[in-house]
């Protein structure tokens, strides 16, 4: 709406407002929206978006276009608002989600199964698959600046934390793989070494 009004009052913006060093109609509109609407609803909207993203991670269909439009509002108000009010929270939620997933996978599978990706995809999604889906998610509705942070968070939860847990689990099969020098062919090991 602010953009529509800005186009209608373009002459006023270009001639009167600039001469008087006043904020443009677009700036005033965004400031009013931020102060009167955004600050009131940002927490509820953010929580709803995170719930939708978690539903998508579990395989449910969601309206990605709607999600993109909602997240574009965070970006349009300012990148610092996107980073502080949304990105920070989605990274925490992503870490918690994949921590829960990794824990359940570790309980279900031995180290060789986890590393060699032998479990069925119906009950097990590999870290490579998770990274791929997060990148797809990123391209559909998250801002591109979130990419390195999101990838790092997924890798941290699915690789680094899991590696520490599996290495500390005496009956995980890890010692046998290390002893037989078979860990080098593991996609898990290759990804950890990157």
N, C-alpha and C positions, 0 to 999 in steps of 0.2 A: 504494500500500500504506500509505503514511504517513497519507493521508486516511482510509482505512478504519479504521486503528488509532485515529486521532484521534476518530472518531465513536464507537468502542467505549468509549473512555476519556474521553468528554466530561465526565462527572461529576467524575472525578479532575482533569481539566484545569481545570474551572471553579471547583472549590472548594478542593482541596488545593494545587495548583500556584500558583494566583494569590495565595493567602494568603501563601505563602512566597516570593513574587517569583522563582520559578524559570522557566526557559524552558519553553514549552509542548511537548507531545509532537510537534506538527508541526515546531516549530523544531529540536528535538533530532533528529528523523528526517531533516530536510533537511541538517542539519549533518553527521550521520553519513554520509549518502549522498554529500555533497560531498567529505568528507575521505577516505572509504574506496573509493568507486567512481568518482565523477565525475572527480576529479583524475588517476586512473589511465588513464581511457579517453577523455578529452575530445579529445585531439589526433587519435586514430584516428577517432572519431565525426565530428568536424568535417571531416576530410579526406574521409571517405566521403560525407558530405552534400554537400560541394562537388563531388565527382565526379558524384553523382547530378544535381545542378543543371546541371552542364555537359552531361550526357547529355540532360537535358530540353531544354536550349537547342539541342541538335543534332537534336531531333525525336523522341527515344526516349521511350517511355512510362515513367513511374515511379509509385511508390505515394506519392501526395501526402499521404494521411492518415498514413502512417508517418512521412514527413518532418516533418509538422506536429507529431506526437507527440514526435519526437526533439527538435525545436527548442523545444517547450514546456518540456522539461526544463531547457534552458539558461535560459529565462525564469523558470521557477519557482524555480530556485536563487537567482536574483537578476539584475536587469537589468545590473548591472555585469559579471556573468559572461557574459551574452549578448553584450554589447557588446565586451568584451575577448577572449573566447575564440572567438566565432563571427563577429559582425558585421564586425569589423576585417578578418578573413581573407576573408570573402565579398566585401567591397568590393575588396580587392586582386585576388582571383580574377576578379571581374566586370570590372575594369579590364583585366586581362591578356587575358581572353577577347575583349572587344570591341576591344581594340587589335589583336589578331591578325585579327579579322574585318575591321576597317576597312582594315588594310594589304592584305589580299587583295582587297578591293573596289576600292581605289585602283589596284592593279596591273592589275585586270581592266577597269576602266571609266575613261573620260575624266571630267573634271570635270562637263561637262554631263549625262552619263549618271548620275553619282553624285548630282548635285543635283536633276535633274529626275525621278529615279526611273524611268528608262526600261529598266533592265536587268530581266531576268526574275526572278521571285521564287524560282524553283527554285535559282538560284545566287546570289541576292542578296536580302538582307532589308533593307529600308530602316530608317533610324534610327527612324522613326515606329513601324514594326512592332516593332522591338526594344524600344522604350520601352513599347509597349502590352503586349508579352509579359512584360516585367519587372514591370509593374504587376499583371498577372494572377498572376504567380508570387508576388509580394508578398502579394496578397490570399489566396492559398491556404495558404501555410505560413510565410512570414516575418513577424516582428513588425512592426506598423505604424510603429514608431519608425524602422525602416530605410528607409521610403519616400523621404524627401527626399535621403538620402545615396546611395541606389541610383540614383535618377533623375539626380542630379547626376553620378554616376560614368559612367553610360551616355552622357549628353549630353557630358561632357568627352571621352570617347574617340571617340564617333562624330561629334561636331560640331566642337569646338574644336581638337582635335589634327589631325583630318582637314582642317579649313579651313586650318590653318597649312601642312600638307604640300602641299595642292593649290595654295595660293597661291604656294608656293615652286617648284612644278613648272612649268617654262616651257612645256612642250608639253601641258599638261593641258586647255587650252581655256578656262581661267578668264579669261585676258586678253581673249579674244574676247567672252565673255559680258559682262564689265565694259565693254568698249568699245562694244558694241551695246546696253548698258543692259538686258540680258535677265535679269540675275541677280536683279532685284527680284521676278520672278514665281516664283522657285524656292522650293519648300517648304523646301529646305535653308537657304536664305538667311533665309526668314521665321522658321524655328525658331531659327537662330543669333541673330537680332535680338531675340528675346523677352526 
